[in-house]
Amino acid sequence: MSNPSEVPDLPARLLSDPEMVAACHERDFAKVFVLVRRAGLYPAVIAQRIGQTPSRVGEVISRKRTFRDMHVIERIADGLRIPGAMLGLASREWEVQPATGPVPQQATPGPAPMPTSTIPGTDLDSILAVATGPRLSPSTLRALHSSIEDYWRRDDEHGGEVLRPAVVGQLRYVVELIKDAADDQYRRGLYGIAAELARLTGWTYFDARQYSQARTYFTEALQLAKAVDDRRFMANVLACMSLQATYEDRPADAVALSTAAQDAARGHGGTPRVMSMLSMREAFAHASLNNRAATHAALAEAHRQFEQISSGDPDPAWVAYFDEPKLIVDTGIAHGRLGDARTAEPLIADALQREDARNQRGRAFHAYWLAATQLQRGNVDQACSTAALALETAASVGSERVMGHLRDFQAQLTPYSRQPEAATFQTRLRAALQ
C-alpha cells in the first residue's frame, strides 16, 4: 500500500457530506466505497490502497461481506485518508500537522487543565505493591479468584471496556507475585490466576473487536496455563481463540482451534460440561464453513455430553455459564448460521426467555440472533421489534461486538428499507451510534 503521506486527500466536500459522515460512523463500508467511487476512486484503486483484492472490495460493495477487523479498518482510514474520528478510531499519524503560523490571539476556551496529580506513577505503585503486598497464603489466592469472578459478573452486566485497566493492573501485580513466590503450590495457583486474568483481558479486547490485542492476551493466557500444564484451561483459551477466528472470517482456523481445545481437555479434567461447551464451539466453526454434516455432528456431541452432566462433577468456575439455556440458544445460533431459520427461531426465543436477566450483553446478543432468524423467515415487523429490544439492551453494555451485529442487521434490512418498521429501526440505530 502507498505511504499515507503520498495518498491524496478525499475532497473536503465528500468528507463533510452527511451521507459520508453517517456511513463512516456506522462503518457501512459498502456505502463508503460507493461514495468514494463517485469521487473518482474505482474499486481496483480502493483495493490497492487498503491492501485488499478488488474482488473483496466488490463483495463489500454488493453487501456480501463487510470488514470488522480493526487492522483493516485502520488501513481503510489510512489508505483513503479518512480522518480516524470519522471511523471511531484515534487520530491517524498523518492527521497531525505541525504549526506553521502564529497562534491566534483569541482561541476558543478549552476545558480547564487537570490539576497536578498526587497519585503515584504506575512504576512506583508496582514497586510498593510488591514490597508491602500480602504474604502469600490460601486466603490470598481465594481473594484473587473472588475478584476474577466479580470481574466476569460485571463484564456480563456492563461490558469489559471500563474493567480492562483494573484487570490489566491486577494481572501485572500477580505476575510480580509469581517472581517472589518460593512455594511451588502458591506459584502454581498464581500462574492459574494470571492465566485467567490474561484470558479475561483478551476477552474484553475481543468484545471490543480489537482482535490483534485480544490475540496477544489469549496467547499470553495459553502460555501461562501451559507453564503449569493446566490442559483444561488451555482448552478454554483455545475455545476463545476459535470463536475469535469465526469473527475474523477464518473458519478453517476456527475448526482447528476448537478440535485442539477438545484434544487438550480430553483425559485432562474435561468434564461433560466442559466437553459440551467445546463441542459447541466446534459446531460454530463448522457452521461458518457451511458444513452442515459436521455442524450437526458437533451439535449432537455437545448435547450428548451435556446429558452426562452430574451435580458432583468437578467443573471449573469458568464453565459455569454453560447451562441449559446457553446450550439451547447456541444450538439455535448454529442452525441460524446454516440458514435454517425455521429450526433456529424457537430455540433462541425459548432460551432468551429463560436466561439470566443480569447477563445484559448475552441477552442483547441473543436478541440479535432471534431478529436475524425472524428476518430470514420474512417476518420483517417482528424482526425489527426484536432488534429494537437488542438495541435497547445493548445500550447499557459497552460491546462493540453486539453493535457490529446490529450494523449487520441494518445491512440485511436494505431490501426492506421502505417499510416503516425498518426505517424506524435504522433511525434508532443511527441515534444510538452517535
C-alpha positions, 0 to 999 in steps of 0.5 A: 500500500502507498505511504499515507503521506503520498495518498491524496486527500478525499475532497473536503466536500465528500468528507463533510457530506452527511451521507459520508459522515453517517456511513463512516460512523456506522462503518457501512463500508459498502456505502463508503466505497460507493461514495468514494467511487463517485469521487473518482476512486474505482474499486481496483484503486480502493483495493490497492490502497487498503491492501485488499483484492478488488474482488473483496472490495466488490463483495463489500460493495454488493453487501456480501461481506463487510470488514470488522477487523480493526487492522483493516479498518485502520488501513481503510482510514489510512489508505483513503485518508479518512480522518480516524474520528470519522471511523471511531478510531484515534487520530491517524499519524498523518492527521497531525500537522505541525504549526506553521503560523502564529497562534491566534490571539483569541482561541476558543476556551478549552476545558480547564487543565487537570490539576497536578496529580498526587497519585503515584506513577504506575512504576512506583505503585508496582514497586510498593505493591510488591514490597508491602503486598500480602504474604502469600497464603490460601486466603490470598489466592481465594481473594484473587479468584473472588475478584476474577469472578466479580470481574466476569459478573460485571463484564456480563452486566456492563461490558469489559471496556471500563474493567480492562485497566483494573484487570490489566493492573491486577494481572501485572501485580500477580505476575510480580507475585509469581517472581517472589513466590518460593512455594511451588503450590502458591506459584502454581495457583498464581500462574492459574490466576494470571492465566485467567486474568490474561484470558479475561483481558483478551476477552474484553479486547475481543468484545471490543473487536480489537482482535490483534490485542485480544490475540496477544492476551489469549496467547499470553493466557495459553502460555501461562496455563501451559507453564503449569500444564493446566490442559483444561484451561488451555482448552478454554483459551483455545475455545476463545481463540476459535470463536475469535477466528469465526469473527475474523472470517477464518473458519478453517482456523476456527475448526482447528482451534476448537478440535485442539481445545477438545484434544487438550481437555480430553483425559485432562479434567474435561468434564461433560460440561466442559466437553459440551461447551467445546463441542459447541464451539466446534459446531460454530466453526463448522457452521461458518464453513457451511458444513452442515454434516459436521455442524450437526455432528458437533451439535449432537456431541455437545448435547450428548455430553451435556446429558452426562452432566452430574451435580458432583462433577468437578467443573471449573468456575469458568464453565459455569455459564454453560447451562441449559439455556446457553446450550439451547440458544447456541444450538439455535445460533448454529442452525441460524448460521446454516440458514435454517431459520425455521429450526433456529427461531424457537430455540433462541426465543425459548432460551432468551426467555429463560436466561439470566436477566443480569447477563445484559450483553448475552441477552442483547446478543441473543436478541440479535440472533432471534431478529436475524432468524425472524428476518430470514423467515420474512417476518420483517415487523417482528424482526425489527421489534426484536432488534429494537429490544437488542438495541435497547439492551445493548445500550447499557453494555459497552460491546462493540461486538453486539453493535457490529451485529446490529450494523449487520442487521441494518445491512440485511434490512436494505431490501426492506428499507421502505417499510416503516418498521425498518426505517424506524429501526435504522433511525434508532440505530443511527441515534444510538451510534452517535 
